[in-house]
Structures are given as C-alpha cells and as structure tokens.
Amino acid sequence: MSRQVRPAHAGLFVGAIAALWLAAAPPAAVGQTHGSGKTYDEILDTYVRDGLVYYRALKAERSKVDAYVGTLAGASIESAPRDEQVAFWLNAYNAIVLQTVVDHYPIAQRTSQYPQRSIRQIPGAFERITHRVAGRTLTLDQIEQTVLPQFRDPRVYLALGRGAIAGGRLRSEAFAGQRLDGQLKEVSEECLTRSECVQLDRAANKLSVSSIFSWREKDFVAAYADKAPEAFATRSPIERAVIAFIQPKLLQTERDFLAQNQFQVAFKPFDWSLNDLTGRGGR
C-alpha cells in the first residue's frame, strides 16, 4: 500500500517584517513595505496556497515582488547570526524564482524535454541568469551549490520551491532566523506527507524518494548516513542517509516494514511542472 499525500494547510500570515527580518536584512530593509504596503510575508500569504502560486495574479501586481527582490542586492548579512543568514538565502532564492517565472509568464514552450509552462522552459533560469544578492552576482544554481552548503544543513534543499511541483512546498510565510529550526523541522516532516518527496510502496517492496536527495547526496550523507541503525550498515551511504532522515518520522508499521531491510530504494523522476495555482481554482 502506497503512502499517500495530504496537502498541508497554508502557512500563517505574519504581518510585521521587522519580527522576521531583524538582522537578516540590511537596516534599510527592516520594516520596509513594498508596493501598496505589502511585505514579503504578505506577498507569500496573498499569492501562495498549499505550495502553489497565483502566478497570473502575482504578475498583475508584480511591483511587490520586484520591490522585495530589489532590496536583496545591497543586503549586508555576513555578520548576522547563522540562522538569520540561512533564512535570508532561502527567502532570496524563492523570491527570485517567483520573479523569474513572472518575468516570462505565461511561459512559452521551447523544448519537449520538460513539461509545458515549466520554469525549465526559461533558458538559463537556474544556471545562466544572474542576480545581485548581498553584494554578490549569483545564479540560482550558485546559491544552491556554493552558498547553502556552507551551512551544513541539508534540510534547506527541501525548502527551495524551485518553481516546480516536485520542489520544496513553497510556504505562505517567509523563513525567519529566530524560528528557522522549527520551520525546517516542519519542512522535513512535510516531506513525508508528499508523494513527490517520499513514498513507501509495500506491495512493490520499494521506497521511492525525491531526486533532491541524490542531487545533494554529499550533504545528506555527511549529515545523516552515520545516524542510520546498524541493521542498514550494508546499504550505500546515500541509502543510509535517506533511512536515517525519514525513519524517525514514520509510523510504527512503516518502521517495521523498513526493519525487514528487503526494500529497494529508488529516486523519483523530478516533476518540473510549474507550481501554478492559476487554473486550479486560483485567480
């Protein structure tokens, strides 16, 4: 029997940017409002539902996200506490993805390699288009591959929306330094509720997990492989890391299934379909 997904509820609205961004953004950005009084939290609360985005509505009022992204270039965060730096980079990445999609929405199909309207239909969206963030010129891939690894917490990769159904489920609130660990814990627990992230199929004797675990194998192995129970010692390092990551969050019956140690681990093809709420009951 497959573990099925129940969509999580939308995130809580938080109206005060100072409470979330104190020291994670430059002094000029603290308390700053964008557009018609909208902060980044309000943008997410307004346009994100259950991980999906009202891209059509967001494009119609794009000045809000443009104004927020504009504050990222001059941010000075090197001396900020670690968790506030992590929150800053996660918010920056996800906001830039929103802006990238809006820049090209509705996205024209250029290749049959990816789904229609996928962010992957935008040439160089991750690997070539550069952005000014905290005084640096970076692509989205460089943020993921060179900035985030320094924090040594692979949960961050599950928090990146990537503009895709199989990406991290975009929250309706910003990440905040003082609440980061709790937010990343929720991200990890939520992963197990989504078939795009983890799926246990007892009938097929298979554990299928997101390709994100394989993309960031080095980070997950370093953080979790040595925490797997001894019974899984003959498994590969990434399999041990996956097991250690998911096992504490499983139901007892699911743990018993894993304990038999006869299952196959497979990495799921990544679904690059746009996480678009427009046309699904969205505006």
Secondary structure, DSSP 4 states (H G I P E B T S, - for coil): -BPP--PPPPPPP---HHHHHTTTS-GGGTT--BTTTB-HHHHHHHHEETBEE-HHHHHHTTHHHHHHHHHHTT---TTS-HHHHHHHHHHHHHHHHHHHHHHHPSPPP--TTS-TT-GGGSTTTTTT--EEETTEEE-HHHIIIIIGGGG--GGGGGG--TTBTTS--B-SS---GGGHHHHHHHHHHHHTT-TTTEEEETTTTEEEEEHHHHHTHHHHHHHHGGGS-GGGTTS-HHHHHHHHHHGGGS-HHHHHHHHT--PEEEEEPP---B-B-TTTT--
